[in-house]
Amino acid sequence: PPIIDIPASEMFSSPQKAYESALKDHGPVIGVWRKGRLEYIVDEEYTKEVISNDQDFSFERGTARVLNMSFIIPLSNGKFFKDIHMAVAGGVIPRMEKVVDQIFPAFKRQVHRMAKNSQLSGKGVDLFADVHRCIAEAMLIIILGESYVSDRTLQVTEETAHAIAIMTGIYQNTSPFARTLPRTWKVITWVRLVVAVILFQYCRVIVPIIWKEICTRKYRPLTSRLSEDIDEEERHDEPLVHYITRMYANSEGRISILSAVWVSIVVLGFIFASVHQTASVAVWVVFELTTRKEYLAAIREELLATVDAVDSSGIHRLSYDALRRSTVLDSFVREVLRTKGDTLSIARETIRDVPLAGYTIPKGYFVSPMTTLTHRSRRLYGEKAAQFDPNRWVEGPASSTIDPGYLPFGFGRWACPGRILAVTEIKMIILTLLAISVPEIEGGQYTVVDPLNVTSVPPVGQLLLHPLDSEPKQNWMHAK
């Protein structure tokens, strides 16, 4: 394919325009040098082929490479992403009703704290920091159980998630040094954070808890017929670390030292994937809601109609069923995810020399679809494809439902297994906020920090949370 020179100034400041123009002039497949490596970009016509053809385009190798973790493939014999997928799909999603009951109090506490801080100070709150902490606490509850949540374990979980986000290059585009000397940056960053955070915090605080849980008792292996006899309530009550342990338990119900180490690594991957990404997307949705106030009344009206127990002091009980029935909010979430401007959000690597669009993409190269071309495709969404319109989704599908024209969670067998949990947490945050406050972005707008990676880098802004009885410029309070 033709190799196109896109200046760094355009690539990182206005990537959508730069890449789409290059594809329009030279596509449907182009090569572009970015951060010291040649990447191939495809347009909408070949997106489905790239993301669904697992025989030629590897999700595991592509994702590991884009996250600066190529070593994890040989280290795990290709099991790392499969094991995380299995842990979430089997240990979290089937027990979502119980999960919501367990983690909602954490969301309620954090949101009330945010609102109080904003209202007492008269200043905005750092939404990403607060949501990041809230989701970190929720993940601790899911992974280890509420009894292990403390200021120390929560701090370590937060710092671990943040450290891995840095190590995997999520903020790399925002650093001139990282963009110019990516390999040097990678070595320095990994050494610094592996020692300071992974070894001296995660391994000293979280890992001993994991080992205490998994090495002092016997487990029914998932492969055993006895697992089918586990009481349904017991299955729904068990923390995720127990389910992961049962994935590796031998016939005697024990787990080897090497398997215990691997369980700790899988938990580490789950913490990163579940905390940072969800917090980032939550910020996008909340900020968009504050700038599109015409949708607030309908969402709050739905809140009052569907939530289990709510009054002027907030939501007292929020069930998974109520969250699923919040379809107006869900349609808003889906439309934000479609239109927020994802560019190169999906990663694949060629397993062999692959013929595509009359070209041959060599083995071992990074390939990514230009996601905005799909999300704003007139062929898929009509003449008003670029228009923000949540009403297009009111009748479905849900925001966690994947299809070839909607790619925030990927597509095919490697679609994000935790997408239902992520959307559930985002909806909990928004409903809990709206039950006690009127959100408003300070200055009326937010700043997109990294246009090339809006998927993982949240926008920046200060969120004001007015009391319900206040009267900001556009009052939507009397929805009921």
Disulfide bonds with the S-S distance in Angstrom:
none
